[in-house]
Amino acid sequence: MNKLALDDLLHRSLLEDIGFGDITSEAIFTESHTSQGFLLAKQNLVLAGIQVFSRVFALLDDQIQISPYYTDGTLVPAGEKIASMTGNTRSLLAGERVALNLLQRMSGIATHTRRYVEALKGFSTIIVDTRKTTPGLRMLEKYAVTVGGGKNHRYGLDSMVLIKDNHIQAAGGVTAAVELVRSQGACFRKIEVEVENLLQVQEALSLGVDIIMLDNMHITMIEQAAKMIDGKALIEVSGNVVLERVAQLAAAGVDIISSGELTHSVKTADISMRLV
Protein backbone atom coordinates (compact mmCIF):
# COMPACT_ATOMS: atom_id res chain seq x y z
CA MET A 1 0.00 0.00 0.00
CA ASN A 2 1.39 3.41 -1.00
CA LYS A 3 1.93 5.31 2.26
CA LEU A 4 1.92 8.75 0.63
CA ALA A 5 -1.35 7.99 -1.15
CA LEU A 6 -2.81 6.60 2.08
CA ASP A 7 -1.92 9.70 4.09
CA ASP A 8 -3.39 11.92 1.39
CA LEU A 9 -6.63 9.93 1.44
CA LEU A 10 -6.84 10.04 5.23
CA HIS A 11 -6.09 13.76 5.39
CA ARG A 12 -8.92 14.48 2.95
CA SER A 13 -11.30 12.17 4.79
CA LEU A 14 -10.55 13.80 8.15
CA LEU A 15 -10.94 17.28 6.72
CA GLU A 16 -14.32 16.29 5.27
CA ASP A 17 -15.55 14.98 8.62
CA ILE A 18 -14.01 17.40 11.11
CA GLY A 19 -14.31 20.60 9.12
CA PHE A 20 -13.35 23.50 11.40
CA GLY A 21 -13.50 21.40 14.56
CA ASP A 22 -15.53 18.94 16.62
CA ILE A 23 -17.72 21.50 18.37
CA THR A 24 -19.39 18.88 20.60
CA SER A 25 -16.25 17.28 22.02
CA GLU A 26 -14.46 20.61 22.34
CA ALA A 27 -17.36 21.93 24.44
CA ILE A 28 -17.41 18.91 26.77
CA PHE A 29 -13.75 17.96 27.22
CA THR A 30 -10.69 20.04 28.09
CA GLU A 31 -7.59 19.90 25.90
CA SER A 32 -5.87 17.68 28.49
CA HIS A 33 -8.70 15.19 29.03
CA THR A 34 -7.69 11.57 28.27
CA SER A 35 -9.61 8.35 27.81
CA GLN A 36 -9.13 4.65 27.23
CA GLY A 37 -11.17 2.51 24.89
CA PHE A 38 -11.33 -0.58 22.72
CA LEU A 39 -12.56 -1.92 19.40
CA LEU A 40 -15.23 -4.62 19.58
CA ALA A 41 -16.12 -7.15 16.87
CA LYS A 42 -19.91 -7.51 16.88
CA GLN A 43 -19.86 -10.31 14.29
CA ASN A 44 -17.45 -12.97 13.06
CA LEU A 45 -15.16 -11.20 10.62
CA VAL A 46 -11.87 -11.28 8.75
CA LEU A 47 -9.95 -8.25 9.95
CA ALA A 48 -8.60 -5.86 7.32
CA GLY A 49 -7.31 -2.33 7.80
CA ILE A 50 -6.14 -2.25 11.40
CA GLN A 51 -3.01 -0.31 10.38
CA VAL A 52 -5.18 2.13 8.41
CA PHE A 53 -7.32 2.56 11.53
CA SER A 54 -4.21 3.32 13.60
CA ARG A 55 -2.83 5.71 10.99
CA VAL A 56 -5.94 7.91 11.18
CA PHE A 57 -5.21 8.66 14.82
CA ALA A 58 -1.47 9.01 14.27
CA LEU A 59 -2.16 11.83 11.81
CA LEU A 60 -4.40 13.57 14.34
CA ASP A 61 -2.31 13.06 17.46
CA ASP A 62 0.98 11.16 17.65
CA GLN A 63 0.45 10.60 21.38
CA ILE A 64 -2.52 8.27 20.88
CA GLN A 65 -1.61 4.64 21.44
CA ILE A 66 -3.41 1.88 19.53
CA SER A 67 -2.59 -1.69 20.60
CA PRO A 68 -4.01 -4.28 18.17
CA TYR A 69 -4.77 -7.78 19.44
CA TYR A 70 -5.19 -9.17 15.91
CA THR A 71 -3.48 -8.67 12.56
CA ASP A 72 -5.00 -8.30 9.10
CA GLY A 73 -6.24 -11.57 7.67
CA THR A 74 -7.14 -13.03 11.06
CA LEU A 75 -10.62 -14.37 11.76
CA VAL A 76 -11.98 -12.45 14.76
CA PRO A 77 -14.94 -14.04 16.59
CA ALA A 78 -17.98 -11.97 17.53
CA GLY A 79 -17.62 -10.43 20.99
CA GLU A 80 -13.82 -10.25 20.89
CA LYS A 81 -11.86 -7.05 21.43
CA ILE A 82 -9.80 -6.19 18.35
CA ALA A 83 -7.59 -3.51 19.89
CA SER A 84 -7.25 -1.16 22.82
CA MET A 85 -6.52 2.55 22.71
CA THR A 86 -5.58 5.39 24.98
CA GLY A 87 -5.02 9.09 24.45
CA ASN A 88 -6.53 12.54 24.25
CA THR A 89 -10.33 12.29 24.33
CA ARG A 90 -10.88 15.02 21.74
CA SER A 91 -8.51 13.32 19.32
CA LEU A 92 -10.04 9.89 19.86
CA LEU A 93 -13.52 11.21 19.12
CA ALA A 94 -12.38 13.32 16.17
CA GLY A 95 -10.87 10.32 14.40
CA GLU A 96 -13.47 7.74 15.39
CA ARG A 97 -15.84 7.95 12.44
CA VAL A 98 -13.26 8.03 9.64
CA ALA A 99 -11.18 5.26 11.22
CA LEU A 100 -14.22 3.05 11.83
CA ASN A 101 -15.74 3.66 8.39
CA LEU A 102 -12.58 2.45 6.68
CA LEU A 103 -11.99 -0.48 9.04
CA GLN A 104 -15.59 -1.66 8.72
CA ARG A 105 -15.57 -1.34 4.93
CA MET A 106 -12.26 -3.13 4.50
CA SER A 107 -13.14 -5.90 6.96
CA GLY A 108 -16.48 -6.40 5.24
CA ILE A 109 -14.72 -6.88 1.89
CA ALA A 110 -12.13 -9.25 3.37
CA THR A 111 -14.84 -11.27 5.13
CA HIS A 112 -16.93 -11.63 1.97
CA THR A 113 -13.89 -12.46 -0.16
CA ARG A 114 -12.94 -15.22 2.28
CA ARG A 115 -16.34 -16.84 1.63
CA TYR A 116 -15.53 -16.99 -2.08
CA VAL A 117 -12.09 -18.43 -1.40
CA GLU A 118 -13.60 -21.10 0.84
CA ALA A 119 -16.15 -21.98 -1.86
CA LEU A 120 -13.28 -22.56 -4.33
CA LYS A 121 -11.32 -24.98 -2.12
CA GLY A 122 -10.25 -27.99 -4.14
CA PHE A 123 -10.14 -26.02 -7.40
CA SER A 124 -7.19 -24.24 -9.00
CA THR A 125 -9.53 -21.40 -10.02
CA ILE A 126 -8.82 -18.01 -8.43
CA ILE A 127 -11.28 -15.29 -7.46
CA VAL A 128 -10.38 -11.72 -8.45
CA ASP A 129 -11.92 -8.28 -8.01
CA THR A 130 -12.86 -5.70 -10.64
CA ARG A 131 -12.70 -1.92 -11.02
CA LYS A 132 -16.17 -1.64 -9.46
CA THR A 133 -14.77 0.04 -6.37
CA THR A 134 -15.78 3.10 -4.36
CA PRO A 135 -14.22 6.19 -6.02
CA GLY A 136 -11.18 7.21 -4.00
CA LEU A 137 -11.02 3.96 -2.02
CA ARG A 138 -9.73 1.56 -4.69
CA MET A 139 -6.33 1.11 -3.04
CA LEU A 140 -7.91 0.13 0.28
CA GLU A 141 -10.65 -2.03 -1.21
CA LYS A 142 -8.32 -4.00 -3.46
CA TYR A 143 -5.95 -4.48 -0.52
CA ALA A 144 -8.88 -5.85 1.51
CA VAL A 145 -9.61 -8.38 -1.26
CA THR A 146 -6.06 -9.75 -0.95
CA VAL A 147 -6.40 -9.90 2.84
CA GLY A 148 -9.46 -12.08 2.32
CA GLY A 149 -7.43 -14.42 0.11
CA GLY A 150 -8.53 -13.13 -3.30
CA LYS A 151 -6.41 -11.64 -6.07
CA ASN A 152 -6.46 -8.28 -7.80
CA HIS A 153 -7.48 -7.85 -11.42
CA ARG A 154 -6.14 -4.74 -13.17
CA TYR A 155 -5.83 -1.74 -10.88
CA GLY A 156 -6.73 0.81 -13.54
CA LEU A 157 -7.02 1.39 -17.25
CA ASP A 158 -3.25 1.67 -17.56
CA SER A 159 -2.58 -1.75 -16.00
CA MET A 160 -3.29 -4.05 -18.95
CA VAL A 161 -5.08 -4.34 -22.29
CA LEU A 162 -8.67 -5.48 -21.81
CA ILE A 163 -10.86 -5.24 -24.89
CA LYS A 164 -14.50 -5.11 -23.77
CA ASP A 165 -17.85 -5.17 -25.56
CA ASN A 166 -17.96 -1.43 -26.21
CA HIS A 167 -14.44 -1.48 -27.68
CA ILE A 168 -15.52 -4.30 -30.00
CA GLN A 169 -18.71 -2.53 -31.06
CA ALA A 170 -17.01 0.79 -31.74
CA ALA A 171 -14.01 -0.80 -33.52
CA GLY A 172 -16.14 -3.02 -35.75
CA GLY A 173 -15.41 -6.45 -34.26
CA VAL A 174 -13.00 -8.53 -32.21
CA THR A 175 -10.39 -8.83 -34.97
CA ALA A 176 -10.41 -5.10 -35.72
CA ALA A 177 -10.02 -4.21 -32.04
CA VAL A 178 -7.14 -6.63 -31.45
CA GLU A 179 -5.31 -5.56 -34.59
CA LEU A 180 -5.67 -1.89 -33.67
CA VAL A 181 -4.22 -2.57 -30.22
CA ARG A 182 -1.28 -4.46 -31.69
CA SER A 183 -0.64 -1.75 -34.26
CA GLN A 184 -0.06 0.70 -31.41
CA GLY A 185 2.88 -1.26 -30.04
CA ALA A 186 1.00 -3.40 -27.54
CA CYS A 187 2.40 -6.64 -28.97
CA PHE A 188 4.62 -7.04 -25.91
CA ARG A 189 1.67 -6.83 -23.51
CA LYS A 190 -0.83 -9.50 -22.63
CA ILE A 191 -4.17 -8.97 -24.32
CA GLU A 192 -7.50 -9.98 -22.82
CA VAL A 193 -10.71 -9.99 -24.86
CA GLU A 194 -14.26 -10.10 -23.56
CA VAL A 195 -16.57 -12.34 -25.60
CA GLU A 196 -20.29 -13.05 -25.47
CA ASN A 197 -20.75 -16.12 -27.70
CA LEU A 198 -18.90 -19.09 -29.15
CA LEU A 199 -18.24 -17.39 -32.50
CA GLN A 200 -16.34 -14.66 -30.68
CA VAL A 201 -14.49 -17.32 -28.67
CA GLN A 202 -13.27 -18.89 -31.91
CA GLU A 203 -12.33 -15.49 -33.32
CA ALA A 204 -10.33 -14.59 -30.20
CA LEU A 205 -8.56 -17.96 -30.35
CA SER A 206 -7.59 -17.42 -33.98
CA LEU A 207 -5.96 -14.12 -32.97
CA GLY A 208 -3.82 -15.77 -30.27
CA VAL A 209 -4.94 -13.54 -27.40
CA ASP A 210 -3.71 -14.37 -23.92
CA ILE A 211 -6.93 -14.30 -21.89
CA ILE A 212 -10.52 -14.82 -23.02
CA MET A 213 -13.22 -13.44 -20.74
CA LEU A 214 -16.54 -15.25 -21.01
CA ASP A 215 -19.06 -12.55 -20.17
CA ASN A 216 -22.55 -13.34 -18.86
CA MET A 217 -22.63 -16.80 -20.42
CA HIS A 218 -24.87 -19.67 -19.36
CA ILE A 219 -23.02 -22.54 -17.68
CA THR A 220 -23.57 -24.82 -20.70
CA MET A 221 -21.95 -22.29 -23.04
CA ILE A 222 -19.08 -21.80 -20.58
CA GLU A 223 -18.41 -25.55 -20.63
CA GLN A 224 -18.45 -25.54 -24.44
CA ALA A 225 -16.12 -22.55 -24.58
CA ALA A 226 -13.69 -24.19 -22.13
CA LYS A 227 -13.48 -27.25 -24.41
CA MET A 228 -12.83 -25.03 -27.45
CA ILE A 229 -10.11 -23.03 -25.68
CA ASP A 230 -8.50 -26.18 -24.24
CA GLY A 231 -5.51 -24.45 -22.66
CA LYS A 232 -4.73 -22.18 -25.63
CA ALA A 233 -5.57 -19.14 -23.47
CA LEU A 234 -6.48 -18.42 -19.89
CA ILE A 235 -10.22 -18.46 -19.28
CA GLU A 236 -11.90 -15.79 -17.18
CA VAL A 237 -15.60 -15.75 -16.32
CA SER A 238 -17.39 -12.53 -15.43
CA GLY A 239 -20.93 -11.23 -15.16
CA ASN A 240 -23.63 -12.27 -12.69
CA VAL A 241 -21.01 -13.92 -10.47
CA VAL A 242 -22.37 -14.60 -7.00
CA LEU A 243 -21.14 -16.83 -4.22
CA GLU A 244 -23.62 -19.61 -4.99
CA ARG A 245 -22.26 -20.02 -8.56
CA VAL A 246 -18.50 -20.04 -8.09
CA ALA A 247 -18.00 -23.76 -7.45
CA GLN A 248 -20.05 -24.62 -10.54
CA LEU A 249 -18.05 -22.14 -12.62
CA ALA A 250 -14.75 -23.54 -11.35
CA ALA A 251 -15.90 -27.08 -12.18
CA ALA A 252 -16.52 -25.95 -15.77
CA GLY A 253 -12.79 -25.49 -16.20
CA VAL A 254 -12.21 -21.75 -15.87
CA ASP A 255 -8.98 -20.28 -14.53
CA ILE A 256 -10.22 -16.94 -13.18
CA ILE A 257 -13.54 -15.79 -11.77
CA SER A 258 -13.97 -12.02 -11.49
CA SER A 259 -16.72 -10.56 -9.35
CA GLY A 260 -17.61 -6.93 -8.81
CA GLU A 261 -19.69 -8.05 -5.85
CA LEU A 262 -16.52 -8.36 -3.77
CA THR A 263 -16.38 -4.57 -3.56
CA HIS A 264 -19.41 -2.82 -5.05
CA SER A 265 -22.21 -4.07 -2.80
CA VAL A 266 -20.55 -5.76 0.15
CA LYS A 267 -21.96 -5.21 3.64
CA THR A 268 -19.62 -3.48 6.05
CA ALA A 269 -18.45 -5.44 9.08
CA ASP A 270 -20.08 -4.59 12.41
CA ILE A 271 -17.37 -3.09 14.61
CA SER A 272 -17.75 -0.64 17.51
CA MET A 273 -15.29 1.71 19.18
CA ARG A 274 -16.07 2.26 22.85
CA LEU A 275 -14.51 4.55 25.40
CA VAL A 276 -14.44 3.42 29.04
Protein Blocks (a to p, Z undefined) as FASTA:
>chain_A
ZZklmmmmmmmmmmmmnmnopfklmmmpcfklccddddddfbdcddehklmmmmmmmmmo
mkbccddfbdehiacdehiafbdcdddfklmmmmmmmmmmmmmmmmmmmmmmmmmmmmmg
oiabdcdddfkdcehilmmmmmmmmmnopacddfblmlpccddfklmmmnopaklmmmmm
mmnopmmpccddddfbfklmmmmmmnopabdcdehiafklmmmmmmmnnopaccddeeji
afklmmmmmmnopabdcdfklmmmpccdddddddZZ
